[in-house]
């Protein structure tokens, strides 16, 4: 094993009272750990054609294990990649990853991960792991070698020591999205919300469809009584009001984008950066190194939380805050994203529950309560029209979520909604059970089915799902004990081809 370009030791790993040993390594139980402070690290991993673990940048980015000789796990479509992964470091030839990478060498697993650094990136081929920071500035890395679960657990604990943990619980969530989508109205909520407490829900999250237009965060005509009244109608039923909002982005047609054009993030030629594509249009983002952009963001969040009364926020498309662009200050782009989410946290207050969807995981640690762990779920297992692992299907959502379960205890994990309805649903019983078990293991139970869409027997199953908190134990990479059942996710994750869909 060869490690290149470290700085001189001793150095202090996070939470350590004394420097590490002069040979850079010390044991942590069954795990050997080595701390490195360097802008670039490379090493011979010795795994040959073993498997490599790739972690995507944001919620929707493909995450999981691949054999070294397989094609890299990536989003091939460049338009989709701009939304669902980090387009700046895409590599069609080598396995590439954000903030950590791991290889299974058979006898043990070797993990190289960042503990603090500016947009850390890594890649692997059959011989070498390489890690660097986008800015070329020094970072703190850790190299861990040992049994797979112990290695990932130790890395999680080191990150928790460095960034802290916000252990708030999301509750049991009913979301409007996967039933009503953008057609949601106050009349829908007035019909559905009174039925939810008896089923065991304690949070109601109103999703996309309430706003005038993305970027203009004021209620449209379907919510004529206003958002404070909407939140009160949920709170009066004894539940927490939750709201979907995408405060880092604006459609070009929005008044906000037109009135605050100076705040938009621009490229080197001065044109607004297309931070992604949705709603049939590219969308823009803001330069959050600007004080006025952060003030606008704080005003938006403060209105939603303190004026309207929504104390649970689903913050969507927040990866836009980390896209490449010509910012007004010389700040690393993931640091600029963190500055924006810290602005949200300060404006919302410490007791608000903040869930990031599309969230870059590493720079969200210690600020957001939870992150979505995969692409959108859907009431279908696969989609014949696409092989993109970031597209909205139940298999893609489950695959990503399972491969991120090791993060539980560091940040909240939202695997997206489970299903109980039979109508408007192409999922089989086993597939729906996998989604429910993953939700239980993630510690985040959300459902979007209106009660009238669920058969009486399935309503009983829904009540039990929300109420039960079974003991869980990991058996191996893909098998878990959930209560008295052994759950095996391998058939779901590997599928007929024996690996992720390409």
C-alpha positions, 0 to 999 in steps of 0.5 A: 500500500502506498500513500502519497503527499501527506503532511507531517504528523502529529495531527489530532483526529476529530474528538481525540485528546492526543495526537495519533501515533507517529506511524499515522495509524491506531486501532479502533476495535477491529478497525485499523485507522490512519489519519491523513491531512493532505490535498491529495491522497492516492494508494494501492488498494490491492482489491483487484477485481473486487467490489467498490462502494460509490456514494453519490453527492446528493439524495438522488445520486446513485449509491452502492456497490459495483465490481471493479470491472463493471461500468461505473455507477453513474447518471449517463444523461447529462441533463439529468446528471445536472440535477441528480448528481455532481456533473463536475466530476462525472467519469464514464471510465472510473468508479467515482464518488463523493466524500468516501469510497470503499473497496471489498478485498474479500478478507476485509474492507478498505474505506477512504473518507473525508472528515473535513475538506472542500468538495472532496471527491474520489475515484478508483480503478483496479489498482489505485484509490485517489482522493482530492479536494476540488479547491486543491486545499488541504483536507482531513482524511481517514483510511479505515481497514477491517470488517465491512460493518465495523469500518462503516460504523467507525467512519460514521462515528468519526463524522458524528464527532466532527459535525455533531448530530441533530437527533430529532424524530420526524414523526409519522408523516403523511405527504400529499405528493404521491397521490395528489401531486401538483393538483393538491388543494385546501379542499383535499386537505380538509377531506383527508386530514381529519382521518389521519390521527386515528391511523397514527399519523402525527405530521402532515406534509403539504407538498408541491402545488400550493405555491404561485410558481417555483420561486414565488413562495406565496399561496395560489388560488387553491389555498385562498384562505392562506398558509397560516390557516392551512397550518392551523387546520392541521395543528388543530387536529393535533398534528405537526404542519409540514411544508414542501418548499424549494427555496434555493431555486427559481424558475426563470418566469418567477417574479423573484428571478426577475426582481432579484436578477443580481442575486442569481448565480452566474457562469463565467460569461455572466449568464444565469447558471442552469442548476437543473431541470424540472417542471419542463424548464431549467431552473436558476439558483442564487449566489448565497455568498451574497448577503442580500441572497441570504437575507431573501432566503431567511425571509422566505424561511421565516415566513413559512415557519414563524408567520405561517406555523409550518415547523417541518420543512421539506427543502427540495432541490437544495443541491442547486446551492452547490453547483459550479458558478462564478460566486462573488466570494472565493468560497468552495461550492459545497461551503457555499451550500453549507452557508445557505443551509445554515441560513435556513437553520438560523431562520427556522430556529433550532426546533424546526425539523429540516429535511433536505431532498436532493441534499448533498449529504456531506455538507449537510451534516450537523445542520439538517435533521434528515436527508432523502436517501434516494430518488423519488419512489413511484407506484411501479418497480421499474420503468421500461422506458428508462435505465437511469438509476436516478429516475423515480422508481421503487427499485431505484429508491429502495436500492439507494436507501439500503446502501445508505442505511449505515448513516443512521445515527449520523443524520436522519434518513428518509427513504421516501414513501411506503405504499398500502393502497392497491389502486393506482399502484403496480407494486406487488406485495413483496415490493411494498414490504421491502419499502416498508421494511426499509422505512422501519430500518431508516427510522422514517415512516412516510405514506402518501395514500389517502385513507379512502384509497386503502382497503380495510385490511390494508388500513389495519396493516397501515396502523400497525406499520405506523405504531410498531417499533420492532427491534432490528439487527443487521446480519450482513450487507443486505440482510436484516432482522426486523422483529422476528423476520429475516429481511433480505434486500439482495433480490431487490437490489441486484435484480435479474442482472445481478447488479444495478441497472445500468 
